[in-house]
Amino acid sequence: MTNLSLNHFSIRSLEIEQTTKFYSEVLGLAVGPRPEFPFPGVWLYSGDENDWANAVLHLIAIDKNDPNGLKQYLGERDPSSLYGSGAVDHIAFFATGLEAKLALLDKLGVPCRQRTVPVLKLHQLFLDDPNGIVIELNYPAAEKAVLDAKGA
């Protein structure tokens, strides 16, 4: 059996600045080094920015004045197809710090949908990034129980 782990996911975005800001502010990812490719983009890291393996999100921008570098490197995509998740329904992360995250989302005005899955002992937040991609954050259900006990 092959041993696999997720390396990164990529988003081709027409809203690169808003997308960078969203993932930096909401998920706490940090902008870090990126190889020189023939198209603009941003790599966002979780952990040490000196380790390429920590670049969990590769944002791909489209240079409207010179789209050929991207077309030749990754292929052409219809800009109208760059909204939402397409066949990918959502991207999920395990997380801790539910109370702080809810406060941050409220402060930033980012709406979220909440669900608890008792059998998995998870409390989930679902939010949409600027490209319409659904992000799922999975917190220990015990963190939600503490909030409920506080009346929060």
C-alpha positions in Angstrom: 0.0 0.0 0.0 1.2 3.5 -0.8 1.7 5.9 2.0 0.1 9.2 1.0 -0.3 12.5 2.8 -1.7 15.8 1.5 1.1 18.1 0.2 -0.8 21.2 -0.7 -3.9 22.4 -2.5 -3.9 25.1 -5.2 -6.5 27.8 -6.0 -6.4 29.6 -9.3 -7.9 33.0 -8.3 -9.0 36.1 -10.1 -9.0 37.8 -6.6 -5.4 37.0 -5.4 -5.2 39.9 -2.9 -8.6 39.1 -1.3 -7.8 35.4 -1.3 -4.3 35.9 0.3 -5.9 38.2 3.0 -8.7 35.6 3.7 -6.3 32.7 4.3 -3.8 34.8 6.2 -6.4 36.5 8.5 -9.0 33.7 8.9 -6.8 30.6 8.9 -3.6 32.2 10.1 -1.5 31.0 7.2 1.6 33.0 6.5 2.9 34.2 3.1 6.3 32.7 2.4 8.8 32.0 -0.3 7.7 30.7 -3.7 9.8 29.5 -6.6 9.9 31.8 -9.7 7.2 30.5 -12.0 6.2 32.1 -15.3 3.0 33.4 -13.7 2.2 35.3 -10.5 1.1 33.7 -7.3 1.5 33.4 -3.5 2.4 30.4 -1.3 0.9 30.3 2.1 2.5 28.3 4.9 1.4 26.5 8.1 4.6 26.3 10.2 8.2 27.0 9.4 8.3 29.2 6.2 11.8 27.9 5.5 10.5 24.4 4.8 8.8 24.1 1.3 6.8 21.2 2.7 4.8 23.6 4.9 3.4 25.5 1.9 -0.1 24.1 2.2 -1.8 26.5 -0.1 -0.5 27.6 -3.5 -2.4 30.6 -4.9 -2.2 31.0 -8.6 -2.9 34.4 -10.1 -3.7 35.3 -13.7 -1.7 38.0 -15.3 -4.3 39.5 -17.5 -1.5 41.4 -19.5 0.5 38.2 -20.1 -1.5 35.0 -19.4 0.8 32.8 -21.6 3.2 31.7 -18.8 0.3 30.2 -16.8 -1.3 28.7 -19.9 1.9 27.0 -20.9 2.8 25.8 -17.4 -0.6 24.6 -16.1 -2.9 24.9 -19.0 -5.8 27.2 -19.9 -9.0 27.5 -17.8 -12.1 29.4 -18.6 -12.2 32.3 -16.1 -15.9 31.7 -15.6 -15.0 28.2 -14.2 -12.9 29.8 -11.4 -15.6 30.3 -8.9 -16.7 27.7 -6.3 -15.2 24.2 -5.8 -16.3 22.5 -9.0 -16.4 18.8 -8.2 -14.4 19.3 -5.0 -17.0 20.0 -2.4 -14.9 21.5 0.4 -11.4 21.5 2.0 -11.2 20.6 5.6 -8.7 21.2 8.4 -8.4 20.0 12.0 -8.1 22.9 14.4 -8.2 24.0 18.0 -9.2 27.3 19.6 -12.9 27.4 18.6 -13.7 30.3 20.9 -10.9 32.5 19.5 -11.8 31.5 15.9 -15.5 32.4 16.4 -14.5 35.8 17.8 -12.1 36.4 14.9 -14.8 35.5 12.3 -17.2 37.8 14.0 -14.7 40.6 14.1 -13.9 40.1 10.4 -17.5 39.8 9.4 -17.0 36.3 8.0 -20.2 34.3 8.3 -20.0 30.6 9.1 -22.3 27.7 9.4 -21.9 25.5 12.5 -22.6 21.8 12.9 -21.8 19.2 15.6 -21.1 15.6 14.7 -21.4 13.8 18.0 -20.3 10.4 16.8 -17.0 12.0 15.5 -16.7 14.2 18.6 -16.3 17.2 16.2 -17.8 20.7 16.0 -17.5 22.0 12.5 -17.4 25.5 11.0 -18.1 26.0 7.3 -17.1 29.2 5.6 -16.7 30.4 2.1 -13.4 31.9 0.8 -13.5 34.9 -1.7 -13.5 32.4 -4.6 -16.6 30.6 -3.3 -14.6 27.6 -2.1 -16.0 26.0 1.1 -13.6 25.6 4.0 -14.4 23.3 6.8 -12.7 23.7 10.2 -13.1 20.7 12.6 -12.7 21.4 16.3 -13.0 19.0 19.2 -16.6 18.9 20.3 -15.4 19.4 23.9 -14.5 23.0 23.0 -18.1 23.6 21.9 -19.4 22.1 25.1 -17.3 24.5 27.1 -18.7 27.5 25.1 -22.2 26.2 25.6 -21.6 25.9 29.4 -20.4 29.5 29.4 -23.6 30.5 27.6 -21.5 31.8 24.6 
